Amino acid sequence: MNQDIKIVYSEPADYFPEEIRKEYKLGEYADEEPRFPRKSIVNIRFENGKKLSYYNDKFNLHIGDIVYVDGKLEGQKGRVVEINYNFKIKLSDYKKVITLVDTDVHGKLFMAGSHFMAFNPETLPKEKTKLWFMPPQNEDEEIIIGNDESSFNLDDLKGMKISEEIAERGYDYYIENKVAYLELNKNKGYAIVEGTKPYEIEFKYEDGKISNLTCDCFCTYKCKHEFASMLQLKESLEQIEKYFSKEYEQSKYFASIRKGTLFSLAIDGKSGKSFEL
C-alpha cells in the first residue's frame, strides 16, 4: 500500500550539507525564494472589479503580483490580493494562473513630459513591458505582416496621407496620453497605443523618415493609433535633443513609458521596495 511519508528534521540547520540547506531553505537560506513554485490558491482582483480564486503551481507568487489566468477572464490582467498554501481541492473546479507579469524595473529613468524615459535596453525592454498591457501571445497564432514600402518625413505628417478626421482623432489619443509605451532601438520602432484594447504599432525610422508603419487594428488605411504614435515619437525625439542627447548617443536606444502606467504596475501594491528622486 502506498503511503505518504513526511520527514521532520530536528537537528540544527548547519548539521546538513549546504546543498540540502539550499534545497529546503534551512538556516541562512530560510528567507530566500523557494527553489520550486509553491502550490497555492490565490485570490485575484481584476480590472473590472471581480475577485476570483485560481490554482497556482507555476510561480512563487506574492501579494501585489500581476498575473494572467485561463478561463472566462483569459486576457485580463489581475492583481494577487490573497494567497493560501493550506488547501485541498478538486483540480477540475479551478482555473489556473498561466503567466506572472514581470513588473520589476531596474535602471535609471528620466522625466520627459508625460512619460518616463530610459536609455538602457534592459530597463524597459519591449519583450517584458508589452505584458503590462496585453496577455502573452498564443504560440499557435500565425502573425502575417505586409507593407507597401511607402515612407514619409516625421517632421511632415501630411505625408501619411490620412484624412483630417483620422488625424484629429489621433491627435486626441496623443493628448490623452494613450500612447502608453514607445521604443526605438536603432532604426526599429515599436509602440503600444491604448484604444478599445491595446494596439501594437511597428515602424522603421532612419534619417528622419518613417517606413514600414503597421498597426494590428482592423483599419485598412493609416489609422489614429499610428498617427498618435508618430506624434509621441516626435515629442520624444525633441525631448532627447533638448535634454538627453548624450544618453541617447551612447546607446542609440530609448524607451518611454507613461508615468501613470509605471506607478500603477511597477510601484503600486508592492512592499519592501524603494526608489529615489
Number of C-alpha atoms within 10 A of each C-alpha: 2 4 5 5 6 6 6 6 8 7 8 9 18 12 11 14 9 15 9 13 17 17 13 14 18 17 15 11 15 14 9 10 12 15 11 11 13 15 18 20 22 23 19 27 20 18 11 9 9 10 14 14 17 21 20 23 15 16 17 16 22 15 16 20 20 25 25 23 22 15 11 8 14 14 16 16 23 27 22 22 16 15 18 11 11 8 8 8 9 6 10 6 8 15 18 18 24 19 18 18 22 15 17 14 15 10 11 11 19 13 13 20 12 15 24 19 27 24 25 20 17 13 19 26 17 20 7 14 19 18 20 20 20 17 18 14 10 7 6 6 7 7 6 5 8 8 9 8 9 11 15 17 16 20 13 10 15 13 13 21 11 15 13 10 10 18 22 14 16 22 20 14 22 21 14 11 20 20 28 23 29 27 25 23 18 13 13 15 21 21 30 27 25 17 13 7 11 19 18 21 20 20 18 18 20 12 8 11 13 23 19 17 23 20 23 14 18 7 9 7 14 17 20 26 30 28 22 27 28 26 19 25 21 15 14 21 16 14 16 18 12 9 14 16 14 11 15 17 11 10 13 16 19 24 26 27 23 19 18 14 17 17 11 10 19 18 17 11 15 14 10 4 7 7 5 3 3
